[in-house]
Every structure is written in C-alpha cells, then in structure tokens.
Amino acid sequence: MDLLNTLVDKGLRRELPTREEALAVLATSDDDVMDVVAAAGKVRRHWFGRRVKLNYLVNLKSGLCPEDCSYCSQRLGSTAGILKYTWLKPDEASQAAAAGLAGGAKRVCLVASGRGPTDRDVDRVSDTIKAIKEQNEGVEVCACLGLLSDGQAERLREAGADAYNHNLNTSESTYGEITTTHTYADRVDTVTKAHAAGLSACSGLIAGMGETDEDLVDVVYSLRELDPDSVPVNFLIPVEGTPLAKEWNLTPQRCLRILAMVRFVCPDVEVRIAGGREVHLRTMQPLALHLANSIFLGDYLTTEGQAGKADLEMIADAGFEVEGAEQVTLPEHRAAAGGGCGSHEGGGCGSREASGCGAHEGSGCGSHEGGGVCGSVPAATAASAAPATASAGEARTDLVAVRRRGAGTDLAPNA
C-alpha cells in the first residue's frame, strides 16, 4: 500500500504526514489493519527497539472533584460507586509506589482529583516525591494534579518531579461539549507552565467519546505542535453514573488504527497505551505493543486493570522486553535536546520552538474513568474475556470493575 510506505519513510525521517494521510490511516478497513500495524511497527522499532516502558499509578486523592468532565467517574454529580478518600500521607503513597516499582515499573505517576492544587497541596505532593525518590534510586516521578498556578511547577521540579501530565483529551473545536468548568486554553496554559519549569511534558488524548476522525487528527496534530515527550492514548471507558456511559464506540481494530495514526504523526515520542486497553483492545493488546512503547502496569485510578503478572507475560510472549531503569526512553536526539517530541529544527513530533505540551483534565490530571490521568483510565479485570463478535455499539459493562484494592484501601495493590 503506497500510503503505508510513504508514512513509514516519513516516520523514519521524523517528517510530519499530511492531514489527509493521517485521516486515511483511520479510514483503512479491518482487512488492512495488520498491514497498518506492520507499517507503524517499523517506525516504533526504529526509534524504540522492542523496549516497553512500565508506568505505575498512585491515586493520591480520589473522588469529590468540582469539575464536570463528562467522561470522569470523579466528576461533579457522578453517581459512580468509586472509592473516595482524601490525601494519602507521603509514607502511604511511597508504599503504594513500591509495589509498582517491584513489578518492574520505571515511572510512578502521582495523581489527585480536583481542579488544581493549592500551595499546601503542592507541599504535600513535594514531600511524597521526596519520600519516593529517597527510597527508590533512579525512579522517575510524574505529577498529575490538574491546573497549575504560577510558581507551582517550579516547586514540583525543585522537589524532584521529572514530569507533569495534563491531557488535551479532544479537539479544541469540540472541547466545550465535553467540559464546561474549564477551557482547552486552560489545559495548554498548565502544560506550558510545566514545560517552562523544566518538567518533561506528558499530554495525550481520549478516544471513543463520540468524536469524528477529524477530531482525532486535530488533537494529535495539536499535540505534535505542543511538543510533549510522552503521549498517552486513552480509550474511553463508559462508566455507569457518568454522562458518557452509553458511548461504546470502539473496536479493537479501531483502537489499533488510532494508535498507528498517533505513531505516524509522533514517530519519536513515547506513545503510551493508557486507560481502556483491556476493555477495548482485549485479546488484541499484544498487537498494540508494536505501535506503542509504554503502558501502565496493574490497576488505574478508580478501576481495575489487567493483573500485573499478566502484563509482564504479555510483553514477554509478544517478543518485547521491559525497559530497565538504566535505559533512556527517548531517542538520543530527543534526550539530548532535553525534551519535546520535536525540539529540534525541522522535525520531531512537533517542531515548534519553545512549545508547551497540551493540557489536561482540569480535574486531577485526568483522574477520571474513561479519561486520562497521565494516561490512566478505567480498565477491565484480567479474567473478563470479550467475545470475538464484540463490536462498536455493544455495551460491555462486564469488563469494567471499580477498584477496591491498593491506595485508599487495606488490601494489597495489583502490580
């Protein structure tokens, strides 16, 4: 297929595809999906080999958010039966992080629901970052706390944070249909603050909210321009008790096409399969490793994920290897530049100078179901197997389990 050959060549040169080419990837048929995966896989392996970076979420504060993000189980007015608790103490959060690190995670993502942190909240998170760093040599820490005020990103950086997550989620033109309590510009402003403070930018999207192909291409091209180091791709989990509970729009093939499009547009960036992979990719999850080079290990913020042991077995069985703490995730040209998916002339996933990164859920770095905290989102239990006949529009609520273990409970976490 000429289209795929062209996209591979561009990906190896870090050249931006045309919008028409990106849309054409999304429009390919299910019969061609394996060709699409094979082509995008060449780009993924060129920049990242067969390494898979593991990330681990710690939900520092769950529920009771004043924002109205339609996809979020923690939103204002949500009736989802999720765990609700206030801030974990630094030692509690550090213990939770240790479980993920023991399972092979390289990065810990600290997430809190809410519009954004107060200065006292930043102090709390700073103490937690220091505790985790002191007890775990070489660990990366990403904070995901919502909208940042002036000076807060600098304080997190001084405390030892390596990155900040705040997702764009959807296209600017449709953002107001998803959230009304903050704006798309607020998200951009927050990640710009993080980027300016020297934090690695992490910003992604949520697919499956009823958006068009044009919306998906718009948000990915905006991400390329905003220049994040990592792009988490979340697949909406339609959680009962939220406005998008009836939006079951994704198939495994559709998810693979979306991931391939992101890889072609952002060839040398860390693409992370985030929330919803267990629910929507199901038995085709291993194929997605040929497109993305990063996943979350274990459970998510408010829902259960695949068993951590199953994640590790899946990676090994698919012929990939877990990225070690001593290995550098980003390609040499990006790591040397200190950032962004295209912080060099003429290329990279976003060749705009001094660009910020996208912004994220106003409520706690995407700490909502179906949403995207640091790439996180609700997922399914490992024991739940989707039938081969499952298709878009078919509700699979049996694949969504509310988290009842780990942070905020007395039960051991899944890691």
N, C-alpha and C positions, 0 to 999 in steps of 0.2 A: 504494500500500500504506500503510494508516494507520500501521502500525508505523514505517515509514521516515520518514514525515512527522513523526511525533512525535519520533523520535530526532534529526532534523535541527533541529527547533525547540529541543530541549533542548541540543544541541551548540552552537548559536549563542548560547545563554544561559549556557553552562558549567554546565548543570544535570545532576546525576547521573541516568542512566537507572535503572530498576528492574532487579533481577537477572533478572526474568522477561523483560524487554525484551532484555537482553544475551544471554540464552540463546536467545531467539527469532531473533536475528541468526545465531547459529551453526547454527540448525536450518533456515534457509531452504534452498530447493532450488537445484540448479545452474541451473535455468531462470531463477531470480530473481537470480543473482549479479551481473549487470550493473546491476540496479536498486539492489542493495545498494552497489555501488561508486559509482554516481552519487550516491546519497544521502550517503554518508560523504565523498565528494569535495567536496560543498558545504561541509561543516564544515571540511575540511582547507584549502580555498581561502580560506575566511573568515578563518582565523587565520594562514595562512602563504602565501597567494597561490599562485604557481606556482614558488616557490623550492625548490631541493633542496640541502641541506647535504651536503657530502662530508667523510667522515672517513677517516683512514688509520691502519692498524695497524702497530705495530713490536713484534715479539716479542723482548723483551729477553733472555729466558731460556726455553729450550724443553725440555719433557720432564722426566722424573725427578721427578714430583710424588708426595708421600706420601699424598695424599687419594684416596678411592675413588669419586669421582663417576662414575656408570655410563655417562654419555654422552661421557666425555672420553678422547681419544686419548693424553693425557699422564698418565693416572691410574696409581695403583699397580697393577701387574700387567698393564698394557696391552701387547699384542703388536703394536700398530700400528707400521708402519715409518716413523715420523715423524723429522724432524730433532731431534737432541738436542745442546744446547750450553749452556754457562754464560753468565754475564752479558756482554752487549756493552759495550764501552767507550763513554764518552759521545760521542766523536767518531764512532764507528761507528754508534751509534744516531742521531746527528744527520744523518749522511749518508743513512741509510735513510729518515729522515723527510723529507729534502729532496726525494726522488723523488716522494713523495705530494703534497707541497705544490706542486711544479712542475706536477703534473697537475690542480691545482685544489682540493685538499683544504684545508679550513679548520681542522680539528681533527686533532691527532695523538694517538693512543691508545697509551700505553706499557704493555705487558702483560708479566707474568712469571709463570711457573708456580710452584707451591708453596703451602703452607698460608697463608703470610703472610710479610711482610718482617721481617728482623732490622733493628736500628738501623743496622748497616753497609749493609744493602741500601737503606735509605731514603737514606743518604748518597749511594750510587751513583746512585740514581734522581734525587735532587735535583741532582747535578752534570749529569746528562743533560738535565733540564728546563731548567736554566740555559743549557746549550750551545745547545739548540734555540731558546730564546727570544732569545738574543743574535744568532743568525744569521738569524732569520726574524721580522720585525716583524709584530705582530698575530696570530700564530698562537695557537690555543687548545691547551692540553695537558691531557689526561685521563690519570690514572694508574689502573692496574688490577692490583693486587698481592696480592689475597687479603685475609685477615683482618687488621685493623689493631689494634695495641696502643695504649694510652693515649699521647697526645702525637705519634704518628706523622702523623696527618692534619694537625696544625698545622705540622709541619716541612715537609710536602709543599706546603702552602699558602704558607709563607714562601719556599720555593724557586721559586715561580711557577706551581705547578699550578693549573689553573682548575676541574678537576672530578675526581671519583672514581667509578669504576664498580664495582658489585658487584650481581649479579643475584639476584632471588628465585628465578627459574627455574621453580618449580612451586608448587602449593598447599601450605600448611602441613600439611594433613592427610596428604598423600602424600609429603612431602619425605623421610621416613625410608626410603622404598622406593628412592630414587634415590641417596642418600648416607648413610653411617653415621659418617664420621670427623669431621663437624661437624654443627651443627644449623641449622635455619631461624632460630632466635633469634640464632645467631652472625652470620648474614648481616645481620639487622636491626640488630644492635649495631654492626657495622662501618660501615654507611652512615649510621647515626645519628651516629657519631663524625665522619665526613667532613662531614656536613651542619652539625654544631655548629662545626666548624672553619672554616666559611665556604666550603667547596668546593661547587660545583654537583653535585647528586646525579644519578647515572645508574644506573638499575636496571630490569631487564626480565625476560623470560621465555624459556623454550624450549618450543616446541610440537612435538608429534609423538612424545612419549615413552610413548605409551600412555595418556595422561590422558583423563579424561572432559570433556565440555563444562562440567560443574560445576567441575572443577578449573581449567579455563582462566578461567572467570569469577571464581572465588575469587582467583586470583593477580593478575588485573588489578584487581579491586576493592581488594586489599591494596596494590597499587602506588599506586592513586589515593589511598588513605588515607595512605600513606607519603610521598607528595608529591615525586617526582623531577622534575627539569627535562626529562630525556630518558628514553624507554622503548624500549630495543632489543628487537625481536621476532626471536628466533632460531628457525629451523626445523631440527629435529634432522637431522644427517647421520649415518646409521647406519654407523659406521666399523668395518671388519673389525678384530678384535682388541679390541673393547670389548663389554661386556655387552648393549648395545642395538643390536648390529649387525644384528639381524633386524627391527627396528622400522621398517618402511616404511609409515607410516600416513597420509601426506599427499597430497593432490591440489592442483593449482593453485587450484581453486575453494575448497577448504577453507582454504588459506592466505589467500586474499583475504577470506573471511568473518572469519577471526581478526583480520586487520589492521583490518577495518572495525569490529569489536567494540571493539578497543583504541581506535580513533579516537573512537568514540561515548562511551566511558567516560572517556577522557582527551582532550577535544577541543582544548585549547590547549597541549598538551605536544609536544615534539619526539618524534615517533614514528619510529624508525629501523628500516628493513628490514636485518637483520643477517645472521648466518650462515645459509646454506642457501637463499638466494633463487634462486640459479642452478640448484640441484638440484631444488627443488620447485615454484617458480613457472615456471621455464623460459621459454618464449616469451611467457608472460603477465606477465613482470616489468614492462613499461611500465604495465600497469593498476594495479599496486601503488603507483606514484608518485602516483596520485590519492588514496591513503589515507595514505601516509607521506610525510614531508618531509625524510628523511635516509637516506643509505645509506653503506656502506663502499666505497671505491674500491680496485680491484685485489684482491690476494691477502689471505688471512686468516692466522691464526696458524700452522697446520700444514697447511693445504690451499690449493689454488689457487682463485682466484676468476675471474670473467669479466675479460677484458682491460680495462685501464683505458680505452683508447680506445673500446671498445665501450660501456662505461658512459656515457661522455660523449655518444656518438652516440645512445644510447637516450634519455637525458634530453632532448636537443635534438629528436629526432624525435617524442617524445611531447608536445612543446609546453611543456616546462618549462625553467627556467634554473638554472644553478649559482649558489648563494648566494655572494656576494662577502665578502671579509674585512671590509669596511667595513659590512656589513649586520648588523643584530641579528637573531638567530634567533628568539627568543621574542617573543610579542606584547607590546605596550607595557606592559600591566598586570602581566604576569609579570616582565618585565625590570626594571621599576621597583621591584617588590617584592623583587627580589634572589633569586627562586627559586621553588621548587617549584610543580609543576603544580596550583596552587590555594592559594597562600599569601596568599589574601585572603578576606575574610569571604564566606560563602555560596557559594563556588564554586570553580572550577578543578578540575583533575583531582586532587582530594584536598584537601579543605578543612579538614584537621586542623591546628590550630596547632602550630608548632614541631615538625612531624613530621620524621622521618628519611626514609629513602628505600628501602628494600628492601635486601637484602644480596645477596651474590653468591657465586659459586663459591668455596669455600674454597681451591681451588687456582687460583692466579693469575687472578683476575678473569675466570674463565671461559675460561682459555686452553686449552680442550679442544675436540676435534671435537664437532660437534653441539651444543656448548654455547654459552656466550655471552660471552666476553670483550668487555666493552664493546660488546656487540652482536656480537661476531665469532664466526664459526664456519666450519667447512669449507665449501667450495663446489666448484662444478664448473668444468671448463675450458670456455672460450667455444665451442670447436669442437664440444663434445658437444651434440647436439640430441636432446631427448626425443621419442619418437613420440607422435602425437596420441592414441593409445589407452592411454597410460600411466595407471595407476590406483593407488589406495591398495592396498598389499599387494604391489605389484610392485617387486622389488629392482632398483635402477638403480645398481649399483656402478660402472658405466662413467662415471657423472657425478661421481665423487669422485676427485680427483687429489691426492696428497700434495705439499705444497710442497717444491720443490727449488731455489728461487731466492730472491734477496733476503736478508734478515737471516739470519746464520749460514752463508752460502754466499759463493762468489766470483762468483756470477752476478748480473746486474742484476735489480732487483726489477720486478714488474709494477705499474705505476702510471699 
